[in-house]
Amino acid sequence: MGAGIDTVLICIVLTSFLLLGSSRIGTCIRVAALQGVLLGFLTLVASADLSLRAPILALASTGLKGVAFPWLLSRALRDAEVRREVEPFVGYNLSLLIGTATLAASLWLAARLPRPNPEVSSLVVPVALFTTLVGLFLITSRRTALMQVLGYLVLENGIYAFGVGLVEGTPMLVELGVLLDLFVAVFVMGIAVFHINREFDHIDTDRLTALKDWTR
């Protein structure tokens, strides 16, 4: 089981690097969907509970992160009828270098943090921390509102990985409540992206900031 958990965690790291290096929004949405499916697998393989809690949570996580959220974002991208390029503030090569440095820093920091004994895997903390930081980086370094929403999803994926890998006995109702809050947030942000594009013919947040400064 330990090898299976490590394999899933390594695949999550690879999806994060794909998000940093991809130039197409549609590709990033599909990669984020794959990451959501991997988190569903992580929920199953990391749980030592033989009850229905883990399968139900894995199914809910996969359905929302791997299907519902990507579908909402793909629909928002299609309805907005905007350019499909990511258009980052930070270039792709530099983003990958920053991602590599972030992964190294996450491994270094995780080795110095107190962790439960026995732990599910030694990779849980660094991978979860790395995924969270990648989400924050996508939010701050990408130009379009859709990519920033995607960064928010990746950030939440990292937090979810922390909970699945380290917290035992968390009530399923609380975990499902977090997923429901995330669902509502993504749904509202998708609607906001559509209306921003309808009013301003673009979803570049830097241009919206310039418009705000001009109206003052």
C-alpha positions in Angstrom: 0.0 0.0 0.0 2.9 2.4 0.7 4.2 2.0 -2.8 0.7 2.8 -4.2 0.4 5.9 -2.1 3.9 7.1 -3.2 3.0 6.5 -6.8 -0.2 8.6 -6.5 1.7 11.4 -4.7 4.4 11.5 -7.4 1.7 11.7 -10.1 0.2 14.7 -8.2 3.6 16.4 -8.3 3.9 15.8 -12.1 0.4 17.3 -12.7 1.5 20.4 -10.8 4.5 20.7 -13.0 2.3 20.3 -16.1 0.1 23.1 -14.8 3.1 25.3 -14.5 4.4 24.5 -18.0 1.2 24.3 -20.0 0.4 27.2 -22.4 -3.3 26.3 -23.1 -6.1 26.9 -20.6 -8.0 23.8 -21.8 -5.0 21.6 -21.2 -4.6 23.1 -17.7 -8.3 22.3 -16.9 -7.8 18.7 -18.0 -4.7 18.4 -16.0 -6.5 19.8 -12.9 -9.2 17.2 -13.5 -6.6 14.4 -13.5 -5.2 15.8 -10.3 -8.7 15.6 -8.8 -9.0 12.0 -9.8 -5.6 11.2 -8.3 -6.8 12.8 -5.0 -9.7 10.4 -5.1 -7.4 7.5 -5.4 -5.3 8.9 -2.6 -8.3 9.0 -0.4 -8.9 5.2 -1.0 -5.3 4.0 -0.6 -4.4 6.2 2.4 -7.4 5.2 4.5 -7.1 2.4 7.0 -10.8 2.6 7.7 -12.8 -0.4 6.4 -16.2 1.4 6.6 -17.9 3.2 3.8 -16.5 6.6 4.8 -13.4 6.4 2.5 -15.2 5.2 -0.6 -18.0 7.8 -0.2 -15.4 10.6 0.3 -13.3 9.4 -2.6 -16.4 9.3 -4.9 -17.5 12.8 -3.8 -14.0 14.2 -4.3 -13.5 12.6 -7.7 -16.9 13.6 -8.9 -16.4 17.3 -7.9 -12.7 17.8 -8.5 -12.4 15.4 -11.5 -15.7 16.0 -13.2 -17.9 18.8 -12.0 -15.3 21.6 -11.5 -13.5 21.0 -14.8 -16.8 20.9 -16.6 -17.8 24.2 -15.1 -14.5 25.8 -16.0 -14.6 24.3 -19.5 -18.1 25.7 -20.0 -17.0 29.1 -18.7 -14.1 29.1 -21.1 -16.3 28.1 -24.0 -19.0 30.7 -23.2 -16.6 33.5 -22.6 -15.1 33.0 -26.2 -11.7 34.3 -25.2 -8.2 33.4 -26.3 -7.2 30.0 -25.0 -3.6 30.8 -24.1 -2.7 31.1 -20.5 -0.8 34.5 -21.0 1.2 34.4 -17.7 2.9 37.2 -16.0 5.8 34.8 -15.3 7.1 32.8 -18.3 6.7 29.0 -18.5 10.4 28.2 -18.2 10.8 30.5 -15.2 7.6 29.0 -13.7 9.1 25.5 -14.0 12.3 26.7 -12.3 10.3 28.3 -9.5 8.3 25.1 -9.2 11.5 23.0 -8.9 12.8 25.4 -6.2 9.4 25.2 -4.4 9.5 21.4 -4.4 13.0 21.4 -2.9 11.9 23.9 -0.3 8.8 21.8 0.5 11.0 18.6 1.0 13.4 20.6 3.2 10.6 22.1 5.3 8.6 18.8 5.6 11.7 17.0 7.0 11.7 19.5 9.9 8.1 19.5 10.7 6.6 17.1 13.4 4.5 14.4 11.8 2.4 11.5 13.2 4.0 8.2 13.8 3.4 6.0 12.0 2.6 8.2 9.0 0.9 7.2 5.8 3.9 8.2 3.6 6.9 10.4 4.0 5.9 12.2 0.8 2.4 13.3 2.0 3.6 16.6 3.7 6.0 17.8 1.0 3.6 17.0 -1.8 0.7 18.6 -0.1 2.8 21.7 0.7 4.1 21.8 -2.8 0.7 21.6 -4.3 -0.6 24.4 -2.1 2.2 26.7 -3.0 1.8 25.9 -6.7 -1.9 26.9 -6.4 -0.8 30.2 -4.8 1.7 30.8 -7.5 -0.9 30.2 -10.3 -3.2 32.7 -8.6 -0.6 35.4 -8.5 1.3 34.7 -11.8 -1.5 34.1 -14.3 -3.3 36.8 -16.1 -6.8 35.5 -16.8 -9.5 35.0 -14.2 -10.0 31.4 -15.3 -6.4 30.4 -14.5 -6.7 32.1 -11.1 -9.8 30.1 -10.4 -7.8 27.0 -11.4 -5.0 28.1 -9.0 -7.6 28.3 -6.2 -8.6 24.7 -7.0 -5.0 23.5 -7.0 -4.5 25.3 -3.6 -7.5 23.5 -2.2 -6.2 20.2 -3.6 -3.0 20.7 -1.5 -5.0 21.3 1.6 -7.2 18.3 0.9 -4.1 16.1 0.5 -2.9 17.3 3.9 -6.2 16.2 5.5 -6.4 12.9 3.8 -2.8 12.0 4.5 -2.5 13.2 8.1 -5.8 13.6 9.8 -7.5 10.4 10.9 -11.1 10.3 12.1 -12.2 13.6 10.7 -16.0 13.5 10.4 -17.1 12.8 6.8 -19.8 15.5 7.2 -17.1 18.1 7.7 -15.1 16.9 4.7 -18.1 16.9 2.5 -19.0 20.4 3.8 -15.6 21.6 2.6 -16.2 20.1 -0.8 -19.6 21.7 -1.0 -18.2 25.1 -0.1 -15.6 24.7 -2.9 -18.3 23.7 -5.3 -20.3 26.8 -4.6 -17.2 29.0 -4.8 -16.2 27.6 -8.2 -19.8 27.9 -9.5 -20.0 31.5 -8.4 -16.5 32.3 -9.9 -17.5 30.7 -13.2 -20.6 32.9 -13.4 -18.5 35.9 -12.5 -15.9 35.1 -15.3 -18.8 34.9 -17.8 -20.3 38.2 -16.8 -16.8 39.9 -16.7 -16.2 38.8 -20.3 -19.7 39.9 -21.4 -19.2 43.4 -20.0 -15.6 44.0 -20.9 -14.8 41.5 -23.7 -11.9 40.0 -21.8 -11.1 38.3 -18.5 -7.6 39.7 -18.0 -7.4 40.8 -14.4 -4.6 43.3 -14.9 -6.7 45.2 -17.4 -9.6 45.3 -14.9 -7.2 46.7 -12.3 -6.1 49.4 -14.8 -9.7 50.3 -15.4 -10.3 50.6 -11.7 -7.3 53.0 -11.4 -8.5 55.0 -14.4 -12.0 55.6 -12.9 -10.6 57.0 -9.7 
